[in-house]
Amino acid sequence: MTELLSSDERNESLKNLSGWEEVEEGKAIRKEYKFDTFSEAFSFMTRIALFAEKTNHHPEWTNVYTKVHVRLTTHDCGGVSAKDITLALAMDEAAFAFLNPCMSDQSGLIF
C-alpha cells in the first residue's frame, strides 16, 4: 500500500511545485494550467495520460477550452502520496515545454 505523506512532507514537497495548492485538509493538491490553444491543452493531457498509464497513477482532471484543472490524490492511502508529487512534477515539466517552445530556427537541421 502507498504511504500517505505527513503534513511536513506535503509542505516541503509543495515548495518545489509552482502553483500547486493543498486542498481538502491535505487530502489532495490541485492546480490549473492555461494554454494558448485547445490543441495545446489537449496535447498536454495526452502526454500526461501516457505518463499516468506508465506509472499506474491517474489524475482527476477536466478540460475546458484552453484550461486544464487538475486534482491529485492517492485513493489507496486516502490523501497525498509521493505518487502525486511525482505526477505533479511531470505535469509541470510537460506544461513548461508547451508554454516555452524553442524559439531558435531549426530549419537547417538535417536528420
C-alpha positions as CSV (number, residue, x, y, z in Angstrom):
1,M,0.0,0.0,0.0
2,T,1.2,3.5,-0.8
3,E,2.1,5.7,2.2
4,L,0.4,9.0,2.9
5,L,2.8,12.0,3.2
6,S,2.9,13.7,6.5
7,S,1.9,17.4,6.8
8,D,5.6,18.3,6.9
9,E,6.4,16.2,3.9
10,R,3.5,17.7,1.9
11,N,4.5,21.2,2.8
12,E,8.1,20.6,1.8
13,S,7.1,19.0,-1.5
14,L,4.8,21.9,-2.3
15,K,7.7,24.2,-2.0
16,N,9.1,22.6,-5.2
17,L,5.9,22.8,-7.1
18,S,4.9,26.1,-8.6
19,G,1.2,27.0,-8.4
20,W,0.1,23.8,-6.7
21,E,-2.1,24.2,-3.5
22,E,-3.1,21.8,-0.8
23,V,-6.9,21.3,-0.6
24,E,-9.3,19.3,1.5
25,E,-7.2,19.5,4.6
26,G,-4.2,17.8,2.9
27,K,-6.2,15.1,1.1
28,A,-5.4,16.4,-2.3
29,I,-3.4,19.0,-4.3
30,R,-4.6,21.0,-7.2
31,K,-3.6,23.3,-10.0
32,E,-5.0,25.0,-13.1
33,Y,-3.0,25.1,-16.3
34,K,-3.8,27.7,-19.0
35,F,-2.6,27.1,-22.6
36,D,-2.7,29.3,-25.7
37,T,-5.0,26.9,-27.6
38,F,-7.3,24.0,-27.1
39,S,-4.9,21.8,-29.1
40,E,-2.1,22.6,-26.7
41,A,-4.2,21.8,-23.7
42,F,-5.4,18.5,-25.2
43,S,-1.8,17.6,-26.3
44,F,-0.6,18.3,-22.7
45,M,-3.3,15.9,-21.4
46,T,-2.4,13.3,-24.0
47,R,1.3,13.4,-23.0
48,I,0.4,13.2,-19.3
49,A,-2.1,10.3,-20.0
50,L,0.8,8.3,-21.3
51,F,2.9,9.0,-18.3
52,A,0.0,8.2,-16.0
53,E,-0.5,4.8,-17.7
54,K,3.2,4.0,-17.4
55,T,3.2,4.8,-13.7
56,N,-0.3,3.5,-13.0
57,H,-1.3,6.7,-11.2
58,H,-4.0,8.8,-12.8
59,P,-5.1,12.4,-12.3
60,E,-8.6,13.7,-11.7
61,W,-8.9,16.4,-14.3
62,T,-11.2,18.4,-16.6
63,N,-10.5,20.4,-19.7
64,V,-12.5,23.5,-20.8
65,Y,-11.1,25.0,-23.9
66,T,-7.6,26.2,-23.0
67,K,-7.7,25.4,-19.3
68,V,-6.9,22.1,-17.6
69,H,-8.0,21.8,-14.0
70,V,-6.1,19.0,-12.0
71,R,-6.7,17.4,-8.7
72,L,-4.3,14.8,-7.4
73,T,-4.8,12.3,-4.6
74,T,-3.9,8.7,-4.0
75,H,-7.0,6.7,-3.3
76,D,-5.1,3.8,-1.8
77,C,-3.9,5.8,1.2
78,G,-6.7,8.5,1.3
79,G,-4.6,11.5,0.6
80,V,-1.4,12.9,-1.0
81,S,1.5,10.4,-1.6
82,A,4.8,10.6,-3.3
83,K,3.0,9.4,-6.4
84,D,1.0,12.6,-6.5
85,I,4.2,14.7,-6.2
86,T,5.9,12.7,-9.0
87,L,2.9,13.2,-11.3
88,A,2.7,17.0,-10.4
89,L,6.3,17.4,-11.3
90,A,5.8,15.6,-14.6
91,M,2.8,17.8,-15.4
92,D,4.8,20.9,-14.6
93,E,7.7,19.8,-16.9
94,A,5.2,19.0,-19.7
95,A,3.4,22.3,-19.3
96,F,6.7,24.1,-19.4
97,A,7.6,22.5,-22.7
98,F,4.3,23.6,-24.2
99,L,4.3,27.1,-22.8
100,N,8.0,27.8,-23.6
101,P,8.7,26.3,-27.0
102,C,12.2,26.5,-28.6
103,M,12.4,29.9,-30.2
104,S,15.5,29.2,-32.3
105,D,15.3,28.5,-36.1
106,Q,15.9,24.8,-36.6
107,S,15.1,24.7,-40.3
108,G,18.7,23.9,-41.2
109,L,19.0,20.8,-39.1
110,I,19.3,17.5,-41.0
111,F,18.0,14.3,-39.5
